[in-house]
Amino acid sequence: MVKGIYIHIPFCSYKCPYCDFTSVVSYPLKHEDYIKLLIREAKLYGDVSAKIESVYFGGGTPTLLPPYLLGKLLEELDRLFNLSGVLEITVECNPETYRYNEFKELLSAGVNRLSIGVQSFTEKGLRILSREHSVEESIRAYMDAREAGFENVNLDLIFAFPEQKPEDISTELNWIGSLKPDHVSAYMLTPYGGTPMGNKILGGEMQTPEEETLEDIYTRLWKGLKELGYGRYEISNWAKEGKECRHNLLYWTMEEFLGLGVSAWGFLEKKRYGNSKNIGSYIKAVSELKRPVQSEIGLSEKELYEEELMLKLRLKWGLREEELTLVPEHLRGFFEVREGKVGIREEFMLLTNELITDVLLYNSDRNITEVRNG
């Protein structure tokens, strides 16, 4: 049963030097024509069983498109899949793109959640990340969204970028405390090879914070967010009570979802599929009424469970207490048990990937039935 739809909008006004998502700054394709392609692609999935709870527009920069085009796509998706049961429709937004009037139009189109790509509330951070907006524009975008009527807003941050100091976190926290967003996502900068910043970091031309500094940065971040009333429910996501991102929870709980658009990923019938990352190939396939799938990975029962276990470990309280036996005894000190649930302790969250790897290795040779039964 399909419960979510992810829509990739690849257009950007500039390319961030750390980003490895598929995006284009200039391409001879009108925004209106891309929306038509998305509608045509969606129709190719018209036969799937669906009860849609969440729609998510990511990118790229979805807010380079005028709100009426996003609304037009939502209308067509409603006709195809019936969005009457949808609880959350999110649009990612760059601070320099939309203002009050556009936010009002988005609300009228049915969008009820925003994710604003602030990335940093310090001008130094924005300069290092080569963002074209200012701190002032981030604040204005947020205030305009609130004034327009949005009651569910996420602020997206990046940490552990070059030259960031632990004391810089105080500025981020001060603005979060002042603005009071409903949700905060904070992702550690990943140096992807093939990106300008990633190449410089991997080649030694730029340095990210040393391990001790990184631990200090993250500790200040999670402790500060906790003091401000945000609960961490996943390794990189914090929310006020009841404001957790429903769409991401669909991913993390292995629910089926459609991925529409260039480079979009989906999960359908125990298969992960990825659309073509090449816009020309995407256009050709959809124009020929073919699903633009470039890769498809069928998962065995064992692989499905391993992925489920990996995703559970990313969540704050992803495991049941009886599943603690899945964790080797010498690693159990990194975990805590509360009210029948198990999760990685806050102070060890930076070790999440290593802990997940060790837990998966520990269970790799065990019988699936044995693993499921603890």
C-alpha positions as CSV (number, residue, x, y, z in Angstrom):
1,M,0.0,0.0,0.0
2,V,1.6,3.3,-1.1
3,K,1.4,5.9,1.6
4,G,3.7,8.7,0.4
5,I,4.7,10.5,-2.8
6,Y,8.1,12.2,-3.2
7,I,8.4,14.7,-6.0
8,H,11.8,15.9,-7.2
9,I,12.1,19.4,-8.6
10,P,15.6,19.7,-10.1
11,F,15.8,23.4,-10.8
12,C,18.2,25.6,-8.9
13,S,19.3,29.2,-9.4
14,Y,22.8,28.2,-8.4
15,K,24.6,25.0,-7.4
16,C,25.7,24.6,-3.8
17,P,29.3,23.4,-3.7
18,Y,28.5,20.6,-1.2
19,C,25.3,19.3,-2.8
20,D,25.3,15.9,-4.7
21,F,21.5,15.9,-5.4
22,T,20.5,16.0,-9.0
23,S,19.9,19.7,-10.0
24,V,20.3,22.0,-12.9
25,V,20.9,25.7,-13.0
26,S,20.0,26.2,-16.7
27,Y,18.2,23.7,-18.9
28,P,16.0,24.3,-21.9
29,L,12.8,22.9,-20.2
30,K,10.0,25.1,-19.1
31,H,8.7,24.7,-15.6
32,E,5.2,24.2,-17.0
33,D,6.5,21.3,-19.2
34,Y,8.2,19.6,-16.3
35,I,5.0,19.6,-14.3
36,K,3.2,18.1,-17.4
37,L,5.9,15.3,-17.4
38,L,5.4,14.7,-13.7
39,I,1.6,14.3,-14.2
40,R,2.2,11.9,-17.1
41,E,4.7,9.9,-15.0
42,A,2.2,9.8,-12.1
43,K,-0.4,8.3,-14.4
44,L,1.9,5.4,-15.1
45,Y,1.4,4.4,-11.5
46,G,-2.4,4.9,-11.6
47,D,-2.9,1.2,-10.9
48,V,-1.1,1.0,-7.6
49,S,-3.0,0.5,-4.4
50,A,-2.6,3.8,-2.4
51,K,-3.7,5.5,0.7
52,I,-1.6,8.6,0.6
53,E,-0.7,10.3,3.9
54,S,2.1,12.5,2.8
55,V,3.4,14.4,-0.2
56,Y,6.9,15.9,-0.3
57,F,8.4,18.4,-2.8
58,G,12.2,18.2,-2.7
59,G,15.0,19.4,-4.9
60,G,16.6,21.2,-6.2
61,T,14.5,24.2,-5.3
62,P,10.8,23.6,-5.6
63,T,10.1,27.3,-4.8
64,L,11.7,28.4,-8.1
65,L,8.3,27.3,-9.5
66,P,5.3,29.5,-9.0
67,P,2.8,28.2,-6.4
68,Y,0.1,27.7,-9.0
69,L,2.2,25.0,-10.8
70,L,2.7,23.1,-7.6
71,G,-1.0,23.4,-7.0
72,K,-1.8,22.1,-10.5
73,L,0.3,19.0,-9.8
74,L,-1.4,18.4,-6.5
75,E,-4.9,18.6,-8.2
76,E,-3.8,16.0,-10.7
77,L,-2.4,13.8,-7.9
78,D,-5.7,14.1,-6.1
79,R,-7.6,12.9,-9.1
80,L,-5.2,9.9,-9.5
81,F,-4.7,8.8,-5.9
82,N,-7.3,10.7,-3.8
83,L,-5.4,13.0,-1.4
84,S,-8.4,13.4,0.9
85,G,-6.6,11.5,3.6
86,V,-3.3,13.4,3.3
87,L,-2.0,14.7,6.7
88,E,1.1,16.5,5.5
89,I,2.2,18.2,2.2
90,T,5.7,19.6,2.5
91,V,7.6,22.0,0.2
92,E,11.3,22.7,0.5
93,C,12.0,26.4,0.3
94,N,15.1,28.5,-0.2
95,P,14.9,31.7,1.9
96,E,15.5,34.0,-1.0
97,T,12.7,32.6,-3.2
98,Y,9.2,33.0,-1.7
99,R,7.6,35.8,0.3
100,Y,4.2,36.4,2.0
101,N,2.1,36.3,-1.2
102,E,3.6,33.1,-2.5
103,F,3.2,31.5,0.9
104,K,-0.5,32.4,1.0
105,E,-0.8,30.8,-2.5
106,L,0.9,27.7,-1.3
107,L,-1.5,27.4,1.6
108,S,-4.4,27.8,-0.8
109,A,-3.0,25.0,-3.0
110,G,-3.1,22.6,0.0
111,V,0.5,22.8,1.2
112,N,0.6,22.7,5.0
113,R,4.3,22.3,5.9
114,L,7.4,24.2,4.9
115,S,11.1,23.2,5.2
116,I,13.2,26.3,4.9
117,G,16.8,25.7,4.0
118,V,18.5,28.2,6.4
119,Q,21.6,26.1,6.7
120,S,23.2,28.6,9.1
121,F,22.2,31.6,11.1
122,T,25.8,33.0,10.8
123,E,27.0,35.0,7.9
124,K,30.3,33.2,8.2
125,G,28.6,29.9,7.7
126,L,26.5,31.0,4.8
127,R,29.7,32.4,3.1
128,I,31.6,29.1,3.6
129,L,28.7,27.1,2.3
130,S,28.4,29.6,-0.7
131,R,24.7,30.2,0.0
132,E,23.3,33.3,-1.8
133,H,20.8,34.3,0.9
134,S,21.6,36.2,4.1
135,V,20.6,35.6,7.7
136,E,18.2,38.5,7.4
137,E,16.5,36.8,4.4
138,S,16.2,33.6,6.3
139,I,14.4,35.4,9.2
140,R,12.2,37.3,6.8
141,A,11.2,34.1,4.9
142,Y,10.3,32.4,8.2
143,M,8.3,35.4,9.5
144,D,6.4,35.8,6.2
145,A,5.5,32.1,6.2
146,R,4.2,32.4,9.8
147,E,2.2,35.5,8.9
148,A,0.8,33.8,5.9
149,G,-0.6,31.1,8.1
150,F,1.8,28.2,8.1
151,E,1.6,26.3,11.4
152,N,4.2,23.7,10.7
153,V,7.6,24.9,9.7
154,N,11.0,23.1,9.7
155,L,14.3,25.0,9.7
156,D,17.1,23.0,8.0
157,L,20.7,23.4,9.3
158,I,24.1,22.1,8.4
159,F,26.8,21.6,11.0
160,A,30.5,20.5,11.0
161,F,31.4,22.6,7.9
162,P,34.9,24.1,7.5
163,E,35.8,26.8,10.0
164,Q,32.8,26.1,12.2
165,K,33.5,26.6,15.9
166,P,31.6,25.1,18.9
167,E,30.7,28.7,20.0
168,D,28.9,29.3,16.7
169,I,26.2,26.9,17.8
170,S,25.1,29.5,20.4
171,T,24.0,31.8,17.5
172,E,22.1,29.0,15.8
173,L,20.3,28.1,19.1
174,N,19.6,31.7,19.9
175,W,17.7,32.2,16.6
176,I,15.9,28.9,16.9
177,G,14.8,29.9,20.4
178,S,13.7,33.2,19.2
179,L,11.8,32.0,16.0
180,K,10.4,28.9,17.6
181,P,10.0,26.6,14.5
182,D,8.0,23.4,14.9
183,H,10.8,21.2,13.7
184,V,14.6,21.4,13.3
185,S,16.7,19.2,11.0
186,A,20.5,19.4,11.4
187,Y,22.7,17.4,9.1
188,M,26.4,16.9,9.4
189,L,28.2,18.1,6.3
190,T,29.2,15.1,4.2
191,P,32.1,15.7,1.8
192,Y,30.9,14.0,-1.4
193,G,33.5,13.3,-4.0
194,G,32.6,15.0,-7.3
195,T,31.3,18.1,-5.6
196,P,33.6,21.2,-5.4
197,M,33.6,21.4,-1.6
198,G,33.8,17.6,-1.3
199,N,36.8,17.4,-3.6
200,K,38.6,20.2,-1.6
201,I,37.9,18.5,1.8
202,L,38.9,15.0,0.5
203,G,42.0,16.5,-1.2
204,G,43.1,18.4,2.0
205,E,42.5,21.9,0.7
206,M,39.7,22.5,3.2
207,Q,39.4,21.0,6.7
208,T,36.2,20.1,8.6
209,P,36.3,20.2,12.4
210,E,38.5,17.7,14.2
211,E,36.8,14.8,16.1
212,E,37.0,16.5,19.5
213,T,35.7,19.8,18.1
214,L,32.9,17.9,16.2
215,E,31.8,16.2,19.4
216,D,31.7,19.6,21.2
217,I,29.6,21.1,18.3
218,Y,27.1,18.2,18.3
219,T,26.9,18.1,22.1
220,R,26.1,21.8,22.3
221,L,23.6,21.4,19.5
222,W,21.5,18.5,20.9
223,K,21.7,19.8,24.5
224,G,20.6,23.2,23.4
225,L,17.7,21.9,21.3
226,K,16.6,19.7,24.2
227,E,16.6,22.7,26.5
228,L,14.4,24.6,23.9
229,G,11.8,21.8,24.1
230,Y,12.7,19.9,21.0
231,G,12.7,16.1,21.2
232,R,15.1,14.2,18.9
233,Y,13.2,11.4,17.2
234,E,15.8,10.5,14.5
235,I,19.6,11.0,14.3
236,S,19.3,14.4,12.5
237,N,15.7,15.5,13.4
238,W,14.2,17.2,16.3
239,A,10.5,18.3,16.8
240,K,8.0,19.8,19.1
241,E,5.6,17.2,20.4
242,G,3.3,16.1,17.5
243,K,5.3,17.9,14.8
244,E,7.5,15.0,13.7
245,C,7.9,14.9,9.9
246,R,5.3,12.3,8.8
247,H,6.9,11.8,5.4
248,N,10.3,10.9,6.8
249,L,8.7,8.6,9.2
250,L,7.2,6.7,6.2
251,Y,10.8,6.2,5.0
252,W,12.1,5.1,8.3
253,T,9.3,2.6,9.0
254,M,9.6,1.0,5.5
255,E,6.3,2.1,4.1
256,E,5.8,2.1,0.4
257,F,6.1,5.4,-1.4
258,L,6.3,6.7,-5.0
259,G,9.2,8.7,-6.3
260,L,8.3,11.0,-9.2
261,G,10.7,13.2,-11.2
262,V,14.3,13.2,-12.3
263,S,16.5,11.1,-10.0
264,A,13.7,10.4,-7.5
265,W,13.7,7.2,-5.5
266,G,10.7,5.1,-4.5
267,F,9.9,1.9,-2.7
268,L,7.2,-0.3,-4.2
269,E,6.4,-4.0,-3.9
270,K,9.6,-4.8,-1.9
271,K,11.7,-3.1,-4.5
272,R,13.7,0.2,-4.3
273,Y,13.8,2.0,-7.6
274,G,15.6,5.1,-8.9
275,N,14.6,7.3,-11.8
276,S,17.1,8.4,-14.4
277,K,19.4,11.2,-13.2
278,N,19.7,12.5,-16.8
279,I,16.9,14.9,-17.6
280,G,17.0,14.1,-21.3
281,S,16.6,10.4,-20.6
282,Y,13.8,11.2,-18.1
283,I,12.0,13.3,-20.7
284,K,12.4,10.6,-23.4
285,A,11.0,7.8,-21.2
286,V,8.0,9.7,-19.9
287,S,7.2,11.0,-23.3
288,E,7.1,7.4,-24.6
289,L,4.8,6.5,-21.7
290,K,7.4,4.4,-20.0
291,R,8.4,4.6,-16.3
292,P,11.7,6.4,-16.2
293,V,13.3,3.9,-13.9
294,Q,17.1,3.6,-14.2
295,S,17.8,1.2,-11.4
296,E,15.7,-1.3,-9.5
297,I,16.8,-3.4,-6.5
298,G,14.6,-6.3,-5.3
299,L,15.1,-7.0,-1.6
300,S,15.1,-10.5,-0.1
301,E,13.4,-11.2,3.2
302,K,16.8,-11.0,4.9
303,E,17.7,-7.8,3.2
304,L,14.4,-6.2,4.0
305,Y,14.8,-7.1,7.7
306,E,18.4,-5.7,7.7
307,E,17.2,-2.5,6.2
308,E,14.4,-2.3,8.7
309,L,16.8,-2.9,11.5
310,M,19.1,-0.2,10.2
311,L,16.3,2.3,10.0
312,K,15.0,1.4,13.4
313,L,18.5,2.1,14.9
314,R,18.4,5.6,13.4
315,L,15.2,6.4,15.3
316,K,15.4,7.6,18.9
317,W,13.2,4.8,20.2
318,G,13.2,2.4,17.2
319,L,13.7,-0.9,19.0
320,R,11.4,-2.7,21.4
321,E,13.0,-3.7,24.7
322,E,12.9,-7.4,23.8
323,E,14.9,-6.5,20.6
324,L,17.9,-5.5,22.8
325,T,19.1,-9.0,22.2
326,L,19.9,-7.9,18.6
327,V,22.7,-5.7,20.1
328,P,25.9,-7.6,21.1
329,E,26.5,-7.4,24.8
330,H,29.7,-5.4,24.5
331,L,27.8,-2.6,22.7
332,R,24.7,-2.4,25.0
333,G,26.3,0.4,27.1
334,F,25.8,2.7,24.1
335,F,22.1,2.2,24.3
336,E,19.4,3.1,26.8
337,V,16.0,1.6,27.7
338,R,13.0,3.7,28.5
339,E,9.3,2.6,28.8
340,G,9.9,-0.6,26.8
341,K,11.8,1.1,24.0
342,V,15.5,1.1,23.1
343,G,17.6,3.8,21.5
344,I,21.2,5.0,21.2
345,R,22.2,7.4,24.0
346,E,22.4,11.0,23.0
347,E,26.1,11.3,23.8
348,F,26.9,8.5,21.3
349,M,24.8,9.7,18.4
350,L,27.9,10.6,16.3
351,L,28.7,6.9,16.5
352,T,25.4,5.8,15.0
353,N,26.8,4.6,11.7
354,E,29.5,2.5,13.4
355,L,27.0,1.1,15.8
356,I,24.5,0.2,13.0
357,T,27.3,-1.5,11.1
358,D,28.3,-3.6,14.2
359,V,24.7,-4.6,14.9
360,L,24.1,-5.6,11.3
361,L,27.3,-7.7,11.3
362,Y,26.4,-9.3,14.6
363,N,23.0,-10.4,13.1
364,S,24.2,-11.2,9.5
365,D,24.8,-14.9,10.0
366,R,21.7,-15.5,12.2
367,N,18.6,-17.1,10.9
368,I,15.9,-14.5,10.1
369,T,13.3,-16.2,12.3
370,E,15.8,-16.3,15.2
371,V,16.6,-12.6,14.7
372,R,12.9,-11.5,14.5
373,N,12.2,-13.4,17.7
374,G,15.2,-11.9,19.4
